[in-house]
């Protein structure tokens, strides 16, 4: 008798944080977002990667969302996933609200 397969855990979601070069503000945003995920207990389920605009266009289909500034969001245009504009990259309250909107919680 064949044993039933164990259900596989869902894959980790990827969220991209984006700035012009992938080295400055996107890292601040990544760190702040990871703080919120830790608070929620969601860190095991999401991966956050800081990246540049060109790479974000290429990797958008792998992600569930992109978080960035208004200027970069306009540069990216429609990439097929939600793009959320963040005003204050160090505000846990703003990122908490963005995640609640993205995940409808």
Secondary structure, DSSP 4 states (H G I P E B T S, - for coil): -PPPPPPPPPPPEEEEEEESSSSSHHHHHHHHHHHHHHHHT-GGGEEEEEEEHHHHHHHGGG-SEEEE-HHHHHHH---SSEEEE-S-TT-HHHHHHHHHHHHT-
